[in-house]
Amino acid sequence: MKKDKILVIGACGQIGVELTLALRKMYGDANVVASDLREEHDLLKGTGPYVSLDVMNKEMLHVLVIRHNITQIYLLAAILSATGEKNPLLAWHINMQSLLNVLDIAKEENLDKIYWPSSIAVFGPNSPAVETPQHTIIEPTTIYGISKFAGERWCEYYNHRFGVDVRSLRYPGLISYKSAPGGGTTDYAIEIFHEAKEHKKYTSFLSEDTYLPMMYMPDAIRATIELMEADASKIAIRSAYNLSAMSFSPKEIGAEIKKHIPEFTMSYAPDYRQQIADGWPNSMNDGQARQDWGWKPEYDLARMTEDMLKNI
């Protein structure tokens, strides 16, 4: 029987660090190869194999896949929403070409499974904002959202046309204490905890009543692994599944933090990220993920806040 050998591309990013560690726990340290362009993350050091990889170099990636007998790839490398707006053509090039390189190698080498994350950024101002459905109007307004929407179509195409078992989730904003945020519009929900503990105050770059779908990283990691571990016959969506856990505003997360740090104060100075957030859903309907492969979140705002403040 062929042994699973996993390659995580972008392993030093916000999701990559924790996902790599979780996969190593499941599959064994030696069977999960972590890779990134940057220096190995401190939390990954000594936990398993690490290689320096530029996913844009298809030949180098192909050689790595063959050399390490890779059977699954998790492609997490991307330029996120706020960063992408500063250099749209670079964001498009990196986000698209990296995916096409992986999909093409998966087809050529007949790999078992591919994971590639999508995002709530695929939705736009014309999508229903409340309980945004799985199938709806998708007209993204950021280059990140445009690249994610195009990526969803490529994933579906490679599955239907070539039988590549590619799976994806539309992540909401992700919150974690283990690794730094990567230039996204939902980063305020991580910064706020650090500032609350250190300075007892925070200035939000989103207005007080901006509701966005959010998720605590342990739920996101579990959802990713549950999706990838599900039998292929249960995966009805080959573009990307809506995924949700909670929705809150800066004002609400501030009030929750205040329960633990009474002297904490909030102020607001919306910047260019406000316009991005205004085009995104307030909440998501993830009924299809719940139905198809049994998704169920464990963390709400109160439980997440308590855990974040305890661990930062």
C-alpha positions in Angstrom: 0.0 0.0 0.0 1.3 3.4 -1.0 2.3 5.6 2.0 0.9 9.1 2.2 3.6 11.7 1.8 2.5 15.3 2.1 4.0 18.6 0.9 2.9 21.8 2.5 3.7 24.9 0.4 3.7 28.1 2.3 4.3 26.3 5.6 5.5 29.3 7.4 2.4 31.4 6.9 -0.5 32.0 9.3 -2.3 28.7 8.4 0.7 26.8 7.3 2.5 26.5 10.6 -0.4 25.0 12.6 -1.6 22.9 9.7 1.9 21.4 9.2 2.2 20.5 12.9 -1.3 19.0 12.9 -0.5 16.9 9.8 2.8 15.7 11.3 0.9 14.5 14.4 -1.4 12.5 12.1 0.9 11.2 9.4 4.3 11.1 11.2 6.9 13.9 11.2 9.0 12.4 8.4 6.0 12.1 6.1 5.1 15.8 6.0 7.5 18.0 4.1 7.2 21.7 5.0 8.3 24.3 2.4 8.4 28.0 2.0 10.5 30.8 0.4 11.3 32.3 3.8 13.3 31.0 6.7 11.9 28.1 8.6 9.4 29.2 11.3 10.6 28.7 14.9 7.6 26.5 15.7 8.5 24.1 12.9 12.2 23.8 13.6 13.1 20.2 14.6 9.7 18.8 14.0 10.3 17.4 10.5 11.8 17.9 7.0 11.9 21.5 5.7 12.9 22.6 2.2 13.3 26.1 0.7 10.9 26.2 -2.3 9.7 28.8 -4.8 6.4 27.5 -6.0 6.6 29.7 -9.1 9.5 27.5 -10.3 7.5 24.6 -11.7 10.5 22.5 -12.6 11.9 22.8 -9.1 8.5 21.9 -7.6 8.1 18.9 -10.0 11.6 17.6 -9.0 10.7 18.0 -5.3 7.4 16.1 -5.7 9.2 13.2 -7.5 12.2 13.1 -5.2 10.1 13.0 -2.0 7.4 10.6 -3.4 4.7 13.2 -2.6 1.1 12.0 -2.8 -0.7 15.1 -1.4 0.0 18.8 -1.7 -1.4 21.6 0.5 -0.9 24.9 -1.4 -1.1 27.8 1.1 1.3 30.3 -0.6 -0.6 33.5 -1.6 -0.6 37.3 -1.5 -3.6 38.3 0.7 -6.3 41.0 0.3 -4.7 44.2 1.8 -1.2 43.4 0.5 -2.5 42.4 -2.9 -4.1 45.8 -3.5 -0.7 47.4 -3.3 0.6 45.4 -6.2 -2.3 43.8 -8.1 -0.4 42.3 -11.0 2.1 40.6 -8.7 -0.8 39.2 -6.5 -2.6 37.9 -9.6 0.6 36.3 -11.0 1.6 34.6 -7.8 -1.8 33.5 -6.7 -2.7 32.1 -10.1 0.5 30.6 -11.4 1.3 28.8 -8.1 -2.1 27.0 -8.3 -1.7 26.2 -12.0 1.8 24.8 -11.4 0.4 22.5 -8.6 -2.7 21.4 -10.5 -0.6 20.5 -13.6 1.9 18.5 -11.6 -1.0 16.8 -9.8 -2.4 15.8 -13.1 1.0 14.6 -14.5 2.0 12.6 -11.5 -1.5 11.4 -10.6 -1.3 12.7 -7.0 -3.9 11.5 -4.6 -5.2 14.9 -3.3 -4.7 18.6 -3.5 -5.8 21.3 -1.0 -6.0 24.9 -2.0 -7.7 27.6 0.2 -10.3 30.0 -1.2 -11.8 32.9 0.8 -14.8 35.0 1.6 -13.0 37.6 -0.6 -14.6 35.9 -3.6 -17.9 37.6 -2.7 -18.6 41.2 -3.6 -21.0 44.0 -2.8 -23.7 42.4 -5.0 -23.6 39.1 -3.0 -26.2 38.7 -0.3 -24.4 40.0 2.8 -26.3 38.0 5.5 -26.0 34.2 5.5 -24.3 34.3 2.1 -25.3 31.1 0.3 -22.9 28.5 -1.2 -24.2 29.3 -4.7 -24.9 33.0 -5.3 -23.7 36.1 -7.2 -19.9 36.2 -7.1 -18.4 39.5 -8.3 -15.2 40.2 -6.3 -13.8 43.7 -6.2 -10.2 43.0 -4.9 -7.4 41.3 -6.9 -7.2 38.7 -4.1 -10.9 37.9 -4.5 -10.6 37.8 -8.3 -7.7 35.4 -8.1 -9.5 33.2 -5.6 -12.6 33.1 -7.8 -10.6 32.2 -10.8 -8.8 29.6 -8.7 -12.1 28.0 -7.7 -13.0 27.7 -11.4 -9.6 26.1 -12.2 -9.9 23.6 -9.3 -13.3 22.6 -10.6 -12.0 22.4 -14.2 -9.1 20.1 -13.2 -11.4 17.9 -11.2 -14.0 17.5 -14.0 -11.6 17.4 -16.9 -8.7 15.5 -15.5 -10.0 13.8 -12.4 -7.6 15.7 -10.0 -9.0 15.3 -6.5 -8.7 19.0 -5.5 -10.6 20.3 -2.4 -11.1 23.8 -1.1 -12.6 26.0 1.6 -13.7 29.6 1.5 -12.1 30.6 4.8 -13.5 33.5 6.8 -11.2 35.8 8.8 -8.7 33.5 10.7 -7.5 34.3 14.2 -4.5 32.7 15.9 -2.0 33.4 18.6 0.8 31.2 17.2 1.7 32.9 14.0 1.5 36.5 12.7 -1.2 37.7 10.3 -0.2 37.9 6.7 -1.7 41.2 5.3 -5.4 40.5 5.3 -8.4 42.7 5.9 -9.4 40.7 9.0 -6.0 41.2 10.7 -7.5 43.6 13.2 -9.1 40.7 15.0 -5.5 39.4 15.8 -3.9 42.7 16.4 -6.5 43.7 18.9 -5.5 40.9 21.4 -1.8 41.8 21.3 -2.6 45.5 21.8 -5.1 44.8 24.6 -2.6 42.8 26.6 0.4 45.2 25.9 -1.2 48.7 25.9 -4.8 48.2 27.1 -6.1 50.0 24.0 -6.5 49.5 20.3 -7.4 51.6 17.2 -9.3 49.5 14.7 -8.8 50.1 11.0 -12.4 48.9 10.5 -15.5 50.8 11.8 -17.2 49.6 15.0 -20.1 47.9 13.3 -18.3 46.1 10.5 -19.5 42.5 10.8 -17.3 39.8 9.1 -17.3 36.0 9.3 -14.5 34.8 11.5 -13.0 31.6 12.7 -10.5 30.6 15.4 -7.5 28.8 14.0 -8.1 25.4 15.7 -11.4 25.2 14.0 -9.9 26.2 10.6 -7.2 23.5 10.9 -9.7 20.9 11.9 -12.1 21.8 9.1 -9.2 21.6 6.5 -8.2 18.1 7.7 -11.8 16.9 8.0 -12.4 18.0 4.4 -9.2 16.3 3.2 -9.9 13.1 5.2 -13.5 12.8 3.9 -14.3 10.1 1.3 -14.2 11.6 -2.2 -17.8 10.5 -2.8 -18.9 13.0 -0.1 -17.2 16.0 -1.8 -20.0 17.5 -3.9 -18.4 21.0 -4.3 -15.2 21.0 -6.3 -14.8 24.8 -6.4 -14.8 25.7 -2.7 -17.0 25.1 0.3 -18.4 28.0 2.4 -17.1 27.7 5.9 -18.3 29.5 9.0 -18.0 29.6 12.8 -19.0 33.1 14.1 -19.6 36.7 13.0 -18.7 39.8 15.0 -17.8 43.5 14.7 -14.8 45.3 16.2 -17.2 46.8 18.8 -18.3 43.3 19.9 -14.8 41.8 20.1 -13.7 44.9 22.1 -16.6 44.3 24.6 -15.6 40.7 25.0 -12.0 41.6 25.7 -13.2 44.2 28.2 -14.7 41.4 30.3 -11.2 40.1 30.8 -9.3 43.4 30.8 -11.7 46.0 32.3 -9.4 49.0 31.5 -9.3 48.2 27.8 -10.4 51.0 25.4 -11.2 51.0 21.7 -11.1 53.7 19.1 -11.7 53.6 15.3 -9.8 55.0 12.3 -11.1 53.2 9.2 -8.5 53.1 6.4 -8.5 51.6 2.8 -9.3 48.2 4.2 -12.8 49.4 5.2 -13.8 49.5 1.6 -12.6 45.9 1.1 -14.6 44.8 4.2 -17.7 46.6 3.0 -17.8 44.3 0.0 -17.6 41.1 1.9 -20.3 39.0 3.7 -21.5 39.8 7.2 -22.2 36.1 7.8 -21.9 32.9 5.8 -24.2 29.9 5.3 -22.1 26.8 5.4 -24.9 24.3 5.3 -23.4 22.4 2.4 -20.2 21.7 4.4 -22.2 20.5 7.4 -24.3 18.3 5.2 -21.6 16.8 3.0 -18.8 16.0 5.4 -20.2 16.9 8.9 -18.6 20.3 9.6 -19.3 21.8 13.0 -17.3 24.6 14.7 -16.3 24.4 18.3 -15.3 28.0 19.1 -17.6 31.0 19.5 -16.4 34.6 20.3 -16.4 34.1 24.1 -14.5 30.9 24.1 -12.0 32.2 21.5 -11.4 35.4 23.4 -10.6 33.6 26.6 -8.2 31.2 24.8 -6.4 34.0 22.9 -5.8 36.1 26.0 -4.6 33.1 28.0 -2.1 32.2 25.3 -0.7 35.5 24.0 
